Amino acid sequence: MVVQRFEQGEAAPMEGKAFLAVFEPHVDLREPQYRYWHISADEGGTADVYAALAGGTLDSLMISRFSAGSILDTLVRYIGLADAVVLPPGCPTLPAHEGQRQHLPEELRADAVVVTAGADAERVLRSC
């Protein structure tokens, strides 16, 4: 899944501070040459994150091979802090709050589903 921030329908950079604040405490492996971060949650969940921090920002990030549970809680926490959305393939866009809908490209607005916890995201992902 891709995570992206939008402003007025256009892709916008995300603050690197939010990424580091949320994900860095859970990093157990980092391979900078591949922009790869392996994330582990306390209960054993994991995720592969691909992100390049440059100049204190990220253009986007990709999360793959992720577990449900607290990994999705971490992801939802991140999109809230970064004012970003999750773009799961074949599923509705997942913003962290309703105010983000107006900034999405028009074709993503109508079906977007606001998620405030990992369980919300999991429910949407299981339904598509």
KOLGU-4560 file (N, C-alpha, C; in nm, 3 decimals, padded with zeros to 5 digits):
<recs>
<n_xx: 00.085 n_yy: -00.117 n_zz: 00.000 ca_xx: 00.000 ca_yy: 00.000 ca_zz: 00.000 c_xx: 00.089 c_yy: 00.123 c_zz: 00.000 mol: A seq: 1 type: MET>
<n_xx: 00.044 n_yy: 00.224 n_zz: -00.068 ca_xx: 00.116 ca_yy: 00.350 ca_zz: -00.073 c_xx: 00.053 c_yy: 00.447 c_zz: 00.026 mol: A seq: 2 type: VAL>
<n_xx: 00.137 n_yy: 00.526 n_zz: 00.090 ca_xx: 00.092 ca_yy: 00.632 ca_zz: 00.179 c_xx: 00.138 c_yy: 00.763 c_zz: 00.116 mol: A seq: 3 type: VAL>
<n_xx: 00.044 n_yy: 00.856 n_zz: 00.103 ca_xx: 00.071 ca_yy: 00.981 ca_zz: 00.032 c_xx: -00.005 c_yy: 01.095 c_zz: 00.100 mol: A seq: 4 type: GLN>
<n_xx: 00.048 n_yy: 01.212 n_zz: 00.092 ca_xx: -00.021 ca_yy: 01.332 ca_zz: 00.139 c_xx: -00.064 c_yy: 01.412 c_zz: 00.016 mol: A seq: 5 type: ARG>
<n_xx: -00.181 n_yy: 01.477 n_zz: 00.027 ca_xx: -00.233 ca_yy: 01.559 ca_zz: -00.082 c_xx: -00.267 c_yy: 01.698 c_zz: -00.032 mol: A seq: 6 type: PHE>
<n_xx: -00.247 n_yy: 01.795 n_zz: -00.117 ca_xx: -00.293 ca_yy: 01.932 ca_zz: -00.096 c_xx: -00.361 c_yy: 01.977 c_zz: -00.223 mol: A seq: 7 type: GLU>
<n_xx: -00.486 n_yy: 02.016 n_zz: -00.213 ca_xx: -00.564 ca_yy: 02.065 ca_zz: -00.327 c_xx: -00.556 c_yy: 01.972 c_zz: -00.448 mol: A seq: 8 type: GLN>
<n_xx: -00.566 n_yy: 01.842 n_zz: -00.421 ca_xx: -00.570 ca_yy: 01.742 ca_zz: -00.526 c_xx: -00.436 c_yy: 01.699 c_zz: -00.581 mol: A seq: 9 type: GLY>
<n_xx: -00.329 n_yy: 01.758 n_zz: -00.533 ca_xx: -00.194 ca_yy: 01.725 ca_zz: -00.581 c_xx: -00.112 c_yy: 01.658 c_zz: -00.471 mol: A seq: 10 type: GLU>
<n_xx: -00.023 n_yy: 01.569 n_zz: -00.510 ca_xx: 00.067 ca_yy: 01.505 ca_zz: -00.415 c_xx: 00.152 c_yy: 01.612 c_zz: -00.346 mol: A seq: 11 type: ALA>
<n_xx: 00.174 n_yy: 01.593 n_zz: -00.216 ca_xx: 00.252 ca_yy: 01.689 ca_zz: -00.137 c_xx: 00.345 c_yy: 01.611 c_zz: -00.045 mol: A seq: 12 type: ALA>
<n_xx: 00.458 n_yy: 01.670 n_zz: -00.008 ca_xx: 00.553 ca_yy: 01.600 ca_zz: 00.080 c_xx: 00.497 c_yy: 01.580 c_zz: 00.221 mol: A seq: 13 type: PRO>
<n_xx: 00.548 n_yy: 01.476 n_zz: 00.287 ca_xx: 00.511 ca_yy: 01.446 ca_zz: 00.425 c_xx: 00.630 c_yy: 01.480 c_zz: 00.514 mol: A seq: 14 type: MET>
<n_xx: 00.603 n_yy: 01.527 n_zz: 00.634 ca_xx: 00.708 ca_yy: 01.560 ca_zz: 00.729 c_xx: 00.783 c_yy: 01.435 c_zz: 00.774 mol: A seq: 15 type: GLU>
<n_xx: 00.913 n_yy: 01.438 n_zz: 00.764 ca_xx: 00.995 ca_yy: 01.327 ca_zz: 00.809 c_xx: 00.990 c_yy: 01.307 c_zz: 00.958 mol: A seq: 16 type: GLY>
<n_xx: 00.967 n_yy: 01.414 n_zz: 01.033 ca_xx: 00.960 ca_yy: 01.404 ca_zz: 01.179 c_xx: 00.848 c_yy: 01.310 c_zz: 01.222 mol: A seq: 17 type: LYS>
<n_xx: 00.736 n_yy: 01.317 n_zz: 01.154 ca_xx: 00.624 ca_yy: 01.229 ca_zz: 01.187 c_xx: 00.661 c_yy: 01.083 c_zz: 01.160 mol: A seq: 18 type: ALA>
<n_xx: 00.727 n_yy: 01.059 n_zz: 01.048 ca_xx: 00.770 ca_yy: 00.923 ca_zz: 01.015 c_xx: 00.862 c_yy: 00.868 c_zz: 01.123 mol: A seq: 19 type: PHE>
<n_xx: 00.962 n_yy: 00.946 n_zz: 01.159 ca_xx: 01.058 ca_yy: 00.902 ca_zz: 01.261 c_xx: 00.993 c_yy: 00.884 c_zz: 01.397 mol: A seq: 20 type: LEU>
<n_xx: 00.905 n_yy: 00.975 n_zz: 01.434 ca_xx: 00.839 ca_yy: 00.967 ca_zz: 01.565 c_xx: 00.756 c_yy: 00.839 c_zz: 01.578 mol: A seq: 21 type: ALA>
<n_xx: 00.688 n_yy: 00.801 n_zz: 01.472 ca_xx: 00.598 ca_yy: 00.686 ca_zz: 01.478 c_xx: 00.669 c_yy: 00.554 c_zz: 01.449 mol: A seq: 22 type: VAL>
<n_xx: 00.749 n_yy: 00.549 n_zz: 01.344 ca_xx: 00.806 ca_yy: 00.422 ca_zz: 01.301 c_xx: 00.942 c_yy: 00.390 c_zz: 01.362 mol: A seq: 23 type: PHE>
<n_xx: 01.028 n_yy: 00.489 n_zz: 01.381 ca_xx: 01.164 ca_yy: 00.460 ca_zz: 01.425 c_xx: 01.174 c_yy: 00.376 c_zz: 01.553 mol: A seq: 24 type: GLU>
<n_xx: 01.086 n_yy: 00.398 n_zz: 01.654 ca_xx: 01.096 ca_yy: 00.313 ca_zz: 01.774 c_xx: 01.073 c_yy: 00.164 c_zz: 01.747 mol: A seq: 25 type: PRO>
<n_xx: 01.015 n_yy: 00.131 n_zz: 01.631 ca_xx: 00.982 ca_yy: -00.008 ca_zz: 01.598 c_xx: 01.075 c_yy: -00.068 c_zz: 01.492 mol: A seq: 26 type: HIS>
<n_xx: 01.174 n_yy: 00.009 n_zz: 01.447 ca_xx: 01.264 ca_yy: -00.040 ca_zz: 01.342 c_xx: 01.361 c_yy: -00.141 c_zz: 01.402 mol: A seq: 27 type: VAL>
<n_xx: 01.366 n_yy: -00.260 n_zz: 01.341 ca_xx: 01.464 ca_yy: -00.360 ca_zz: 01.385 c_xx: 01.566 c_yy: -00.390 c_zz: 01.276 mol: A seq: 28 type: ASP>
<n_xx: 01.544 n_yy: -00.338 n_zz: 01.157 ca_xx: 01.640 ca_yy: -00.354 ca_zz: 01.048 c_xx: 01.621 c_yy: -00.238 c_zz: 00.951 mol: A seq: 29 type: LEU>
<n_xx: 01.732 n_yy: -00.180 n_zz: 00.910 ca_xx: 01.728 ca_yy: -00.069 ca_zz: 00.814 c_xx: 01.834 c_yy: -00.094 c_zz: 00.708 mol: A seq: 30 type: ARG>
<n_xx: 01.794 n_yy: -00.083 n_zz: 00.583 ca_xx: 01.887 ca_yy: -00.094 ca_zz: 00.471 c_xx: 01.873 c_yy: 00.031 c_zz: 00.386 mol: A seq: 31 type: GLU>
<n_xx: 01.947 n_yy: 00.137 n_zz: 00.421 ca_xx: 01.931 ca_yy: 00.266 ca_zz: 00.354 c_xx: 01.949 c_yy: 00.261 c_zz: 00.202 mol: A seq: 32 type: PRO>
<n_xx: 02.037 n_yy: 00.176 n_zz: 00.153 ca_xx: 02.059 ca_yy: 00.170 ca_zz: 00.009 c_xx: 01.934 c_yy: 00.125 c_zz: -00.066 mol: A seq: 33 type: GLN>
<n_xx: 01.844 n_yy: 00.057 n_zz: 00.003 ca_xx: 01.718 ca_yy: 00.012 ca_zz: -00.058 c_xx: 01.597 c_yy: 00.092 c_zz: -00.007 mol: A seq: 34 type: TYR>
<n_xx: 01.623 n_yy: 00.191 n_zz: 00.077 ca_xx: 01.516 ca_yy: 00.271 ca_zz: 00.140 c_xx: 01.422 c_yy: 00.182 c_zz: 00.221 mol: A seq: 35 type: ARG>
<n_xx: 01.478 n_yy: 00.079 n_zz: 00.279 ca_xx: 01.402 ca_yy: -00.027 ca_zz: 00.347 c_xx: 01.411 c_yy: -00.013 c_zz: 00.498 mol: A seq: 36 type: TYR>
<n_xx: 01.297 n_yy: -00.026 n_zz: 00.563 ca_xx: 01.287 ca_yy: -00.025 ca_zz: 00.709 c_xx: 01.200 c_yy: -00.145 c_zz: 00.746 mol: A seq: 37 type: TRP>
<n_xx: 01.248 n_yy: -00.234 n_zz: 00.830 ca_xx: 01.165 ca_yy: -00.345 ca_zz: 00.879 c_xx: 01.113 c_yy: -00.304 c_zz: 01.016 mol: A seq: 38 type: HIS>
<n_xx: 00.983 n_yy: -00.313 n_zz: 01.032 ca_xx: 00.915 ca_yy: -00.269 ca_zz: 01.154 c_xx: 00.864 c_yy: -00.392 c_zz: 01.228 mol: A seq: 39 type: ILE>
<n_xx: 00.884 n_yy: -00.393 n_zz: 01.359 ca_xx: 00.829 ca_yy: -00.500 ca_zz: 01.444 c_xx: 00.746 c_yy: -00.438 c_zz: 01.556 mol: A seq: 40 type: SER>
<n_xx: 00.632 n_yy: -00.497 n_zz: 01.579 ca_xx: 00.544 ca_yy: -00.451 ca_zz: 01.687 c_xx: 00.566 c_yy: -00.538 c_zz: 01.811 mol: A seq: 41 type: ALA>
<n_xx: 00.526 n_yy: -00.487 n_zz: 01.924 ca_xx: 00.544 ca_yy: -00.558 ca_zz: 02.051 c_xx: 00.479 c_yy: -00.696 c_zz: 02.052 mol: A seq: 42 type: ASP>
<n_xx: 00.363 n_yy: -00.709 n_zz: 01.987 ca_xx: 00.293 ca_yy: -00.838 ca_zz: 01.991 c_xx: 00.341 c_yy: -00.934 c_zz: 01.884 mol: A seq: 43 type: GLU>
<n_xx: 00.444 n_yy: -00.893 n_zz: 01.807 ca_xx: 00.501 ca_yy: -00.983 ca_zz: 01.709 c_xx: 00.468 c_yy: -00.950 c_zz: 01.565 mol: A seq: 44 type: GLY>
<n_xx: 00.381 n_yy: -00.855 n_zz: 01.540 ca_xx: 00.349 ca_yy: -00.816 ca_zz: 01.404 c_xx: 00.468 c_yy: -00.747 c_zz: 01.338 mol: A seq: 45 type: GLY>
<n_xx: 00.473 n_yy: -00.756 n_zz: 01.205 ca_xx: 00.583 ca_yy: -00.696 ca_zz: 01.131 c_xx: 00.531 c_yy: -00.628 c_zz: 01.004 mol: A seq: 46 type: THR>
<n_xx: 00.617 n_yy: -00.545 n_zz: 00.945 ca_xx: 00.586 ca_yy: -00.481 ca_zz: 00.818 c_xx: 00.716 c_yy: -00.442 c_zz: 00.750 mol: A seq: 47 type: ALA>
<n_xx: 00.713 n_yy: -00.440 n_zz: 00.619 ca_xx: 00.822 ca_yy: -00.388 ca_zz: 00.538 c_xx: 00.779 c_yy: -00.248 c_zz: 00.493 mol: A seq: 48 type: ASP>
<n_xx: 00.864 n_yy: -00.150 n_zz: 00.519 ca_xx: 00.834 ca_yy: -00.012 ca_zz: 00.481 c_xx: 00.947 c_yy: 00.036 c_zz: 00.390 mol: A seq: 49 type: VAL>
<n_xx: 00.909 n_yy: 00.096 n_zz: 00.280 ca_xx: 01.004 ca_yy: 00.154 ca_zz: 00.187 c_xx: 00.980 c_yy: 00.304 c_zz: 00.185 mol: A seq: 50 type: TYR>
<n_xx: 01.080 n_yy: 00.380 n_zz: 00.230 ca_xx: 01.066 ca_yy: 00.524 ca_zz: 00.240 c_xx: 01.203 c_yy: 00.589 c_zz: 00.232 mol: A seq: 51 type: ALA>
<n_xx: 01.208 n_yy: 00.701 n_zz: 00.162 ca_xx: 01.334 ca_yy: 00.775 ca_zz: 00.150 c_xx: 01.314 c_yy: 00.913 c_zz: 00.213 mol: A seq: 52 type: ALA>
<n_xx: 01.382 n_yy: 00.934 n_zz: 00.323 ca_xx: 01.382 ca_yy: 01.067 ca_zz: 00.386 c_xx: 01.484 c_yy: 01.153 c_zz: 00.313 mol: A seq: 53 type: LEU>
<n_xx: 01.440 n_yy: 01.267 n_zz: 00.264 ca_xx: 01.532 ca_yy: 01.357 ca_zz: 00.195 c_xx: 01.496 c_yy: 01.500 c_zz: 00.233 mol: A seq: 54 type: ALA>
<n_xx: 01.589 n_yy: 01.570 n_zz: 00.291 ca_xx: 01.563 ca_yy: 01.709 ca_zz: 00.329 c_xx: 01.454 c_yy: 01.723 c_zz: 00.433 mol: A seq: 55 type: GLY>
<n_xx: 01.440 n_yy: 01.622 n_zz: 00.517 ca_xx: 01.340 ca_yy: 01.629 ca_zz: 00.623 c_xx: 01.199 c_yy: 01.594 c_zz: 00.581 mol: A seq: 56 type: GLY>
<n_xx: 01.181 n_yy: 01.547 n_zz: 00.456 ca_xx: 01.047 ca_yy: 01.510 ca_zz: 00.410 c_xx: 01.052 c_yy: 01.377 c_zz: 00.336 mol: A seq: 57 type: THR>
<n_xx: 00.934 n_yy: 01.323 n_zz: 00.313 ca_xx: 00.915 ca_yy: 01.203 ca_zz: 00.231 c_xx: 00.816 c_yy: 01.239 c_zz: 00.122 mol: A seq: 58 type: LEU>
<n_xx: 00.838 n_yy: 01.191 n_zz: 00.002 ca_xx: 00.737 ca_yy: 01.211 ca_zz: -00.103 c_xx: 00.620 c_yy: 01.115 c_zz: -00.084 mol: A seq: 59 type: ASP>
<n_xx: 00.653 n_yy: 00.993 n_zz: -00.045 ca_xx: 00.552 ca_yy: 00.889 ca_zz: -00.019 c_xx: 00.624 c_yy: 00.776 c_zz: 00.052 mol: A seq: 60 type: SER>
<n_xx: 00.548 n_yy: 00.678 n_zz: 00.093 ca_xx: 00.608 ca_yy: 00.556 ca_zz: 00.144 c_xx: 00.522 c_yy: 00.439 c_zz: 00.103 mol: A seq: 61 type: LEU>
<n_xx: 00.582 n_yy: 00.323 n_zz: 00.103 ca_xx: 00.508 ca_yy: 00.202 ca_zz: 00.071 c_xx: 00.523 c_yy: 00.106 c_zz: 00.188 mol: A seq: 62 type: MET>
<n_xx: 00.413 n_yy: 00.046 n_zz: 00.227 ca_xx: 00.414 ca_yy: -00.054 ca_zz: 00.333 c_xx: 00.362 c_yy: -00.184 c_zz: 00.272 mol: A seq: 63 type: ILE>
<n_xx: 00.437 n_yy: -00.292 n_zz: 00.295 ca_xx: 00.395 ca_yy: -00.420 ca_zz: 00.239 c_xx: 00.423 c_yy: -00.531 c_zz: 00.340 mol: A seq: 64 type: SER>
<n_xx: 00.370 n_yy: -00.647 n_zz: 00.310 ca_xx: 00.385 ca_yy: -00.765 ca_zz: 00.398 c_xx: 00.366 c_yy: -00.727 c_zz: 00.544 mol: A seq: 65 type: ARG>
<n_xx: 00.252 n_yy: -00.669 n_zz: 00.573 ca_xx: 00.225 ca_yy: -00.620 ca_zz: 00.708 c_xx: 00.125 c_yy: -00.708 c_zz: 00.778 mol: A seq: 66 type: PHE>
<n_xx: 00.135 n_yy: -00.710 n_zz: 00.909 ca_xx: 00.042 ca_yy: -00.783 ca_zz: 00.994 c_xx: -00.071 c_yy: -00.691 c_zz: 01.037 mol: A seq: 67 type: SER>
<n_xx: -00.184 n_yy: -00.749 n_zz: 01.066 ca_xx: -00.294 ca_yy: -00.672 ca_zz: 01.125 c_xx: -00.256 c_yy: -00.641 c_zz: 01.269 mol: A seq: 68 type: ALA>
<n_xx: -00.342 n_yy: -00.576 n_zz: 01.341 ca_xx: -00.316 ca_yy: -00.546 ca_zz: 01.482 c_xx: -00.240 c_yy: -00.417 c_zz: 01.498 mol: A seq: 69 type: GLY>
<n_xx: -00.141 n_yy: -00.416 n_zz: 01.584 ca_xx: -00.076 ca_yy: -00.291 ca_zz: 01.619 c_xx: 00.006 c_yy: -00.230 c_zz: 01.505 mol: A seq: 70 type: SER>
<n_xx: 00.043 n_yy: -00.308 n_zz: 01.404 ca_xx: 00.109 ca_yy: -00.250 ca_zz: 01.286 c_xx: 00.012 c_yy: -00.153 c_zz: 01.218 mol: A seq: 71 type: ILE>
<n_xx: -00.112 n_yy: -00.193 n_zz: 01.203 ca_xx: -00.210 ca_yy: -00.103 ca_zz: 01.142 c_xx: -00.242 c_yy: 00.014 c_zz: 01.234 mol: A seq: 72 type: LEU>
<n_xx: -00.241 n_yy: -00.007 n_zz: 01.366 ca_xx: -00.256 ca_yy: 00.105 ca_zz: 01.459 c_xx: -00.144 c_yy: 00.207 c_zz: 01.438 mol: A seq: 73 type: ASP>
<n_xx: -00.022 n_yy: 00.157 n_zz: 01.421 ca_xx: 00.094 ca_yy: 00.244 ca_zz: 01.398 c_xx: 00.078 c_yy: 00.321 c_zz: 01.267 mol: A seq: 74 type: THR>
<n_xx: 00.033 n_yy: 00.253 n_zz: 01.164 ca_xx: 00.012 ca_yy: 00.317 ca_zz: 01.035 c_xx: -00.093 c_yy: 00.428 c_zz: 01.045 mol: A seq: 75 type: LEU>
<n_xx: -00.204 n_yy: 00.399 n_zz: 01.112 ca_xx: -00.310 ca_yy: 00.499 ca_zz: 01.126 c_xx: -00.261 c_yy: 00.617 c_zz: 01.210 mol: A seq: 76 type: VAL>
<n_xx: -00.183 n_yy: 00.589 n_zz: 01.311 ca_xx: -00.124 ca_yy: 00.699 ca_zz: 01.390 c_xx: -00.036 c_yy: 00.787 c_zz: 01.301 mol: A seq: 77 type: ARG>
<n_xx: 00.043 n_yy: 00.723 n_zz: 01.216 ca_xx: 00.130 ca_yy: 00.798 ca_zz: 01.126 c_xx: 00.049 c_yy: 00.886 c_zz: 01.031 mol: A seq: 78 type: TYR>
<n_xx: -00.052 n_yy: 00.832 n_zz: 00.965 ca_xx: -00.125 ca_yy: 00.914 ca_zz: 00.869 c_xx: -00.194 c_yy: 01.031 c_zz: 00.937 mol: A seq: 79 type: ILE>
<n_xx: -00.232 n_yy: 01.014 n_zz: 01.063 ca_xx: -00.288 ca_yy: 01.127 ca_zz: 01.137 c_xx: -00.186 c_yy: 01.236 c_zz: 01.161 mol: A seq: 80 type: GLY>
<n_xx: -00.066 n_yy: 01.198 n_zz: 01.203 ca_xx: 00.039 ca_yy: 01.297 ca_zz: 01.229 c_xx: 00.090 c_yy: 01.361 c_zz: 01.100 mol: A seq: 81 type: LEU>
<n_xx: 00.100 n_yy: 01.285 n_zz: 00.994 ca_xx: 00.156 ca_yy: 01.335 ca_zz: 00.868 c_xx: 00.051 c_yy: 01.397 c_zz: 00.778 mol: A seq: 82 type: ALA>
<n_xx: -00.076 n_yy: 01.394 n_zz: 00.819 ca_xx: -00.186 ca_yy: 01.443 ca_zz: 00.737 c_xx: -00.186 c_yy: 01.373 c_zz: 00.601 mol: A seq: 83 type: ASP>
<n_xx: -00.162 n_yy: 01.242 n_zz: 00.605 ca_xx: -00.151 ca_yy: 01.160 ca_zz: 00.485 c_xx: -00.268 c_yy: 01.064 c_zz: 00.476 mol: A seq: 84 type: ALA>
<n_xx: -00.274 n_yy: 00.992 n_zz: 00.366 ca_xx: -00.377 ca_yy: 00.891 ca_zz: 00.345 c_xx: -00.312 c_yy: 00.761 c_zz: 00.298 mol: A seq: 85 type: VAL>
<n_xx: -00.381 n_yy: 00.650 n_zz: 00.318 ca_xx: -00.337 ca_yy: 00.521 ca_zz: 00.269 c_xx: -00.413 c_yy: 00.494 c_zz: 00.139 mol: A seq: 86 type: VAL>
<n_xx: -00.339 n_yy: 00.449 n_zz: 00.038 ca_xx: -00.398 ca_yy: 00.417 ca_zz: -00.092 c_xx: -00.382 c_yy: 00.267 c_zz: -00.118 mol: A seq: 87 type: LEU>
<n_xx: -00.472 n_yy: 00.186 n_zz: -00.059 ca_xx: -00.462 ca_yy: 00.041 ca_zz: -00.081 c_xx: -00.514 c_yy: 00.005 c_zz: -00.220 mol: A seq: 88 type: PRO>
<n_xx: -00.443 n_yy: -00.080 n_zz: -00.294 ca_xx: -00.490 ca_yy: -00.118 ca_zz: -00.427 c_xx: -00.625 c_yy: -00.188 c_zz: -00.421 mol: A seq: 89 type: PRO>
<n_xx: -00.715 n_yy: -00.144 n_zz: -00.506 ca_xx: -00.846 ca_yy: -00.207 ca_zz: -00.515 c_xx: -00.940 c_yy: -00.177 c_zz: -00.401 mol: A seq: 90 type: GLY>
<n_xx: -00.904 n_yy: -00.083 n_zz: -00.314 ca_xx: -00.986 ca_yy: -00.046 ca_zz: -00.198 c_xx: -01.003 c_yy: 00.105 c_zz: -00.194 mol: A seq: 91 type: CYS>
<n_xx: -01.097 n_yy: 00.152 n_zz: -00.112 ca_xx: -01.111 ca_yy: 00.296 ca_zz: -00.097 c_xx: -00.988 c_yy: 00.358 c_zz: -00.031 mol: A seq: 92 type: PRO>
<n_xx: -00.967 n_yy: 00.485 n_zz: -00.057 ca_xx: -00.862 ca_yy: 00.561 ca_zz: 00.009 c_xx: -00.895 c_yy: 00.572 c_zz: 00.157 mol: A seq: 93 type: THR>
<n_xx: -00.792 n_yy: 00.569 n_zz: 00.243 ca_xx: -00.811 ca_yy: 00.573 ca_zz: 00.387 c_xx: -00.749 c_yy: 00.700 c_zz: 00.446 mol: A seq: 94 type: LEU>
<n_xx: -00.826 n_yy: 00.806 n_zz: 00.463 ca_xx: -00.776 ca_yy: 00.925 ca_zz: 00.533 c_xx: -00.791 c_yy: 00.908 c_zz: 00.684 mol: A seq: 95 type: PRO>
<n_xx: -00.716 n_yy: 00.989 n_zz: 00.759 ca_xx: -00.722 ca_yy: 00.984 ca_zz: 00.905 c_xx: -00.830 c_yy: 01.073 c_zz: 00.962 mol: A seq: 96 type: ALA>
<n_xx: -00.877 n_yy: 01.170 n_zz: 00.885 ca_xx: -00.985 ca_yy: 01.257 ca_zz: 00.930 c_xx: -01.059 c_yy: 01.314 c_zz: 00.810 mol: A seq: 97 type: HIS>
<n_xx: -01.181 n_yy: 01.353 n_zz: 00.833 ca_xx: -01.270 ca_yy: 01.399 ca_zz: 00.727 c_xx: -01.215 c_yy: 01.520 c_zz: 00.651 mol: A seq: 98 type: GLU>
<n_xx: -01.140 n_yy: 01.607 n_zz: 00.718 ca_xx: -01.086 ca_yy: 01.725 ca_zz: 00.653 c_xx: -00.992 c_yy: 01.695 c_zz: 00.538 mol: A seq: 99 type: GLY>
<n_xx: -00.939 n_yy: 01.575 n_zz: 00.533 ca_xx: -00.848 ca_yy: 01.538 ca_zz: 00.424 c_xx: -00.921 c_yy: 01.514 c_zz: 00.292 mol: A seq: 100 type: GLN>
<n_xx: -01.048 n_yy: 01.482 n_zz: 00.300 ca_xx: -01.125 ca_yy: 01.448 ca_zz: 00.178 c_xx: -01.117 c_yy: 01.560 c_zz: 00.075 mol: A seq: 101 type: ARG>
<n_xx: -01.127 n_yy: 01.685 n_zz: 00.118 ca_xx: -01.127 ca_yy: 01.797 ca_zz: 00.025 c_xx: -00.994 c_yy: 01.813 c_zz: -00.050 mol: A seq: 102 type: GLN>
<n_xx: -00.886 n_yy: 01.756 n_zz: 00.003 ca_xx: -00.756 ca_yy: 01.766 ca_zz: -00.061 c_xx: -00.724 c_yy: 01.650 c_zz: -00.154 mol: A seq: 103 type: HIS>
<n_xx: -00.804 n_yy: 01.545 n_zz: -00.147 ca_xx: -00.782 ca_yy: 01.429 ca_zz: -00.233 c_xx: -00.812 c_yy: 01.464 c_zz: -00.379 mol: A seq: 104 type: LEU>
<n_xx: -00.746 n_yy: 01.397 n_zz: -00.472 ca_xx: -00.789 ca_yy: 01.411 ca_zz: -00.612 c_xx: -00.937 c_yy: 01.373 c_zz: -00.621 mol: A seq: 105 type: PRO>
<n_xx: -01.009 n_yy: 01.438 n_zz: -00.707 ca_xx: -01.155 ca_yy: 01.421 ca_zz: -00.714 c_xx: -01.198 c_yy: 01.275 c_zz: -00.725 mol: A seq: 106 type: GLU>
<n_xx: -01.124 n_yy: 01.195 n_zz: -00.801 ca_xx: -01.164 ca_yy: 01.055 ca_zz: -00.822 c_xx: -01.148 c_yy: 00.969 c_zz: -00.697 mol: A seq: 107 type: GLU>
<n_xx: -01.080 n_yy: 01.018 n_zz: -00.594 ca_xx: -01.062 ca_yy: 00.941 ca_zz: -00.470 c_xx: -01.155 c_yy: 00.986 c_zz: -00.357 mol: A seq: 108 type: LEU>
<n_xx: -01.223 n_yy: 01.097 n_zz: -00.374 ca_xx: -01.301 ca_yy: 01.158 ca_zz: -00.265 c_xx: -01.424 c_yy: 01.079 c_zz: -00.223 mol: A seq: 109 type: ARG>
<n_xx: -01.509 n_yy: 01.044 n_zz: -00.316 ca_xx: -01.641 ca_yy: 00.990 ca_zz: -00.283 c_xx: -01.634 c_yy: 00.861 c_zz: -00.203 mol: A seq: 110 type: ALA>
<n_xx: -01.543 n_yy: 00.772 n_zz: -00.237 ca_xx: -01.537 ca_yy: 00.641 ca_zz: -00.172 c_xx: -01.445 c_yy: 00.635 c_zz: -00.051 mol: A seq: 111 type: ASP>
<n_xx: -01.373 n_yy: 00.744 n_zz: -00.021 ca_xx: -01.278 ca_yy: 00.743 ca_zz: 00.090 c_xx: -01.348 c_yy: 00.707 c_zz: 00.221 mol: A seq: 112 type: ALA>
<n_xx: -01.278 n_yy: 00.629 n_zz: 00.304 ca_xx: -01.331 ca_yy: 00.585 ca_zz: 00.433 c_xx: -01.235 c_yy: 00.632 c_zz: 00.542 mol: A seq: 113 type: VAL>
<n_xx: -01.282 n_yy: 00.717 n_zz: 00.631 ca_xx: -01.200 ca_yy: 00.769 ca_zz: 00.740 c_xx: -01.170 c_yy: 00.655 c_zz: 00.838 mol: A seq: 114 type: VAL>
<n_xx: -01.042 n_yy: 00.643 n_zz: 00.876 ca_xx: -01.000 ca_yy: 00.542 ca_zz: 00.974 c_xx: -00.934 c_yy: 00.614 c_zz: 01.091 mol: A seq: 115 type: VAL>
<n_xx: -00.972 n_yy: 00.574 n_zz: 01.211 ca_xx: -00.914 ca_yy: 00.636 ca_zz: 01.331 c_xx: -00.837 c_yy: 00.535 c_zz: 01.416 mol: A seq: 116 type: THR>
<n_xx: -00.841 n_yy: 00.409 n_zz: 01.376 ca_xx: -00.770 ca_yy: 00.303 ca_zz: 01.446 c_xx: -00.736 c_yy: 00.192 c_zz: 01.347 mol: A seq: 117 type: ALA>
<n_xx: -00.640 n_yy: 00.111 n_zz: 01.383 ca_xx: -00.602 ca_yy: -00.001 ca_zz: 01.298 c_xx: -00.717 c_yy: -00.094 c_zz: 01.266 mol: A seq: 118 type: GLY>
<n_xx: -00.807 n_yy: -00.113 n_zz: 01.361 ca_xx: -00.923 ca_yy: -00.200 ca_zz: 01.338 c_xx: -01.011 c_yy: -00.147 c_zz: 01.226 mol: A seq: 119 type: ALA>
<n_xx: -01.023 n_yy: -00.014 n_zz: 01.216 ca_xx: -01.099 ca_yy: 00.047 ca_zz: 01.106 c_xx: -01.035 c_yy: 00.013 c_zz: 00.972 mol: A seq: 120 type: ASP>
<n_xx: -00.903 n_yy: 00.030 n_zz: 00.965 ca_xx: -00.831 ca_yy: 00.000 ca_zz: 00.841 c_xx: -00.843 c_yy: -00.148 c_zz: 00.807 mol: A seq: 121 type: ALA>
<n_xx: -00.828 n_yy: -00.234 n_zz: 00.906 ca_xx: -00.838 ca_yy: -00.378 ca_zz: 00.883 c_xx: -00.976 c_yy: -00.415 c_zz: 00.827 mol: A seq: 122 type: GLU>
<n_xx: -01.080 n_yy: -00.356 n_zz: 00.881 ca_xx: -01.216 ca_yy: -00.382 ca_zz: 00.835 c_xx: -01.231 c_yy: -00.346 c_zz: 00.686 mol: A seq: 123 type: ARG>
<n_xx: -01.180 n_yy: -00.231 n_zz: 00.649 ca_xx: -01.189 ca_yy: -00.188 ca_zz: 00.509 c_xx: -01.107 c_yy: -00.282 c_zz: 00.419 mol: A seq: 124 type: VAL>
<n_xx: -00.986 n_yy: -00.311 n_zz: 00.461 ca_xx: -00.899 ca_yy: -00.396 ca_zz: 00.379 c_xx: -00.957 c_yy: -00.537 c_zz: 00.359 mol: A seq: 125 type: LEU>
<n_xx: -01.022 n_yy: -00.589 n_zz: 00.461 ca_xx: -01.082 ca_yy: -00.724 ca_zz: 00.450 c_xx: -01.205 c_yy: -00.724 c_zz: 00.360 mol: A seq: 126 type: ARG>
<n_xx: -01.267 n_yy: -00.608 n_zz: 00.343 ca_xx: -01.391 ca_yy: -00.602 ca_zz: 00.265 c_xx: -01.369 c_yy: -00.582 c_zz: 00.116 mol: A seq: 127 type: SER>
<n_xx: -01.245 n_yy: -00.557 n_zz: 00.074 ca_xx: -01.224 ca_yy: -00.534 ca_zz: -00.070 c_xx: -01.132 c_yy: -00.637 c_zz: -00.131 mol: A seq: 128 type: CYS>
</recs>
